[in-house]
Amino acid sequence: MEQYIIKGGNPLVGEVEIGGAKNAALAILAAAIMTDETVMIDNLPDVNDINVLLEAIEGIGAMVQRIDRHTVKINGSGIRSFDIEYDYIKKIRASYYLLGALLGKYNHAEVALPGGCNIGSRPIDQHLKGFRALGADVDIEHGKIIAETEHLVGKHIYFDVVSVGATINVMMAAALADGQTIMENVAKEPHVVDVANFLNSMGANIRGAGTDVIKIRGVSRLHRTSYSIIPDQIEAGTFMFAAAATRGDVTVLNVIPKHLEATIAKLVEIGCEVEEFDDAVRVVSKGDLHNTHVKTLPYPGFPTDMQPQIGVTLALCKGTSTITESIFENRFKYLDELARMGANVKIEGNSATIEGVEKFSAARVSAPDLRAGAALVIAGLAADGITIVDDIVYIQRGYERFEEKLRSLGAMIEKVSTEREIQKFRLKVG
Ligand code: EPZ
């Protein structure tokens, strides 16, 4: 199994290019099959989740042509199957976006029911509630969701929970329903807006994405488009907190500062200097950092996908900080690993109390999930000694060339998979 090996202690300094948003791209790739014409998508992040979803799309008969690492052409006219195999869903839950896309276009979709994951049970009842509201019969048989209808009819839908996935999935199906759909209590994340903009570039009629109410006038068909994915605010925030935790000076390039407002606010609160430019943000962390309090919330609140990254940083800030994780029920596992590096943390239910310490001591740790794994890399960068992070396959799902980008900022980090490579690294860094 591949691991990251890290010699901590170097402040991160320099500039780093941010890639396309994984969570926007996954939904947009699914939506791309909703036309029989060719769709060109660029600024795709070259990460495992994207590559698995492209395999799933090809697997049902769509044409998928990779132009380069970050650009793909898709044509859904050849789709012959509406059945998404379990092993795709097992690899990435976001395959369930094909439910909304196939139901919208073909009035039929069969997708294996996604299980839970390391951060929580991840129910999809709101997705199914939306499809049923649009007139689909939705049954669960032998671990598979079967959704079908004569035709979808627009409806007024009020979600019980603010859900990114349900908002996007139902919005896709409603784009080709008859009449008007009004969706309330929806998610407002930048990637929800990106999917709405993508669908509108294909001829859909969606208004209000990014607000609490989305109005959709169904159209009869969607057409070709060329589209560029928005920058990944979670990748950007990860590098911004890495700058803070290593007392560095990092500028993230090709970002939309507005999407980073909650992150920037917290970095300023703990004592970092933050400078915003049109499409870049600079984070400088010189002196001592101090505590703050965080509660994760749907956008524009502080993102749950940034919770492990701020958790690691707060563990190195003077004073007592608290984190309340209000979105997922099991997103503190990284704190147990961090305690093994000397962090002083106490978890009670969905809240964690963190007493800042001077330094982490390097250890061998294991990535429990994607964002926690990235946070443990940040911990290794700030620790005294050599840290090894296991199970980095999680990190590779959502971060493109993570170790290369960190090395370009002065980090001593390598991807290894044998004891010999580990020894070589130890000799090299001394
Ligand atoms: C998306 O997951 C992201 N994944 C997650 O990012 C992110 O953490 C999450 O949104 C919140 O921002 C993708 O976009 C592929 P939700 P999603 O539906 O859509 C409950 C990462 O690190 N809920 O907004 O699954 C749910 O249990 C990943 O990139 C229901 O109760 O999240 C949770 O408590 C991790 N019923 C809350 O809503 C439903 O039908 C928010 O979940 C759906 C969700």
Boltz pocket constraint, residues with backbone or C-beta under 6 A from the ligand:
constraints:
  - pocket:
      binder: B
      contacts: [[A, 22], [A, 23], [A, 24], [A, 26], [A, 94], [A, 120], [A, 121], [A, 122], [A, 123], [A, 124], [A, 125], [A, 126], [A, 127], [A, 128], [A, 161], [A, 162], [A, 163], [A, 164], [A, 165], [A, 166], [A, 187], [A, 304], [A, 305], [A, 326], [A, 327], [A, 328], [A, 329], [A, 370], [A, 371], [A, 398]]
      max_distance: 6.0
